[in-house]
C-alpha cells in the first residue's frame, strides 16, 4: 500500500522493472572522464553524439488514488471467500446470506496475495 508514493520511489521502481536510469542521474564512469580530457587535445571526428537506444519503460501508466489508508485496511481486512465457489464477500459491505449458516462457517479470510 502507498508504493510508490514519491518521485524517487517511482524512479527506483522503474529502474528495477526495466533497468532505465535517466542520463542526468547516471554516475559518470572513470573512462568517460578520461575521454573528456582526451577530447580537449584531439576532438573526436564526429560532431554529434551517436544516438543512444531508448530503453522501453517498465511502467505503462501510474494512477494515484487519494484514499484514506484506514478505508483501505478496513476493506482489505473485511474480505472473506467461500473456497468451494470462489465467491468473495465482505463482512460489512457485501455480507453473505445470514440464513445459510454452513456457508458462513466455510468462509475464510483472504490473504493479501489472493
C-alpha positions, -999 to 999 in steps of 0.1 A, spaced: 0 0 0 12 35 -8 41 25 -31 54 43 -50 43 74 -32 72 97 -41 91 105 -73 123 89 -60 103 57 -52 88 57 -87 123 61 -102 135 31 -82 106 10 -93 112 20 -130 149 11 -126 141 -23 -111 115 -31 -137 133 -20 -169 169 -10 -158 162 25 -171 181 53 -153 178 89 -167 211 103 -181 212 131 -156 212 105 -128 238 82 -142 272 83 -125 300 91 -148 325 64 -150 362 69 -149 366 61 -186 342 88 -196 361 114 -176 394 104 -193 377 107 -227 366 142 -219 402 152 -212 414 134 -244 388 152 -265 402 185 -254 435 176 -270 422 157 -300 384 162 -306 365 132 -320 358 130 -357 321 132 -354 303 164 -343 271 150 -329 270 122 -303 258 89 -317 222 81 -310 215 63 -277 190 35 -280 160 41 -258 151 16 -231 114 7 -231 97 17 -199 86 -9 -174 56 12 -164 28 20 -188 6 41 -165 7 54 -130 -26 60 -111 -28 79 -78 -59 73 -57 -64 97 -29 -80 72 -4 -78 72 33 -54 43 44 -79 33 72 -105 27 45 -81 6 25 -73 -15 56 -110 -18 65 -119 -31 31 -89 -54 30 -94 -70 64 -131 -75 59 -128 -97 29 -140 -134 31 -141 -160 5 -160 -193 0 -133 -218 -11 -159 -241 -27 -173 -215 -51 -147 -187 -51 -174 -161 -42 -160 -132 -23 -179 -115 5 -172 -86 28 -183 -86 65 -197 -51 63 -203 -42 26 -213 -74 9 -224 -98 36 -232 -134 29 -268 -146 34 -273 -150 72 -298 -178 68 -271 -200 52 -251 -210 83 -230 -237 66 -218 -211 41 -208 -187 69 -188 -215 85 -169 -221 53 -158 -185 47 -121 -180 51 -101 -148 55 -84 -138 22 -47 -134 21 -30 -103 5 -19 -124 -25 -54 -136 -34 
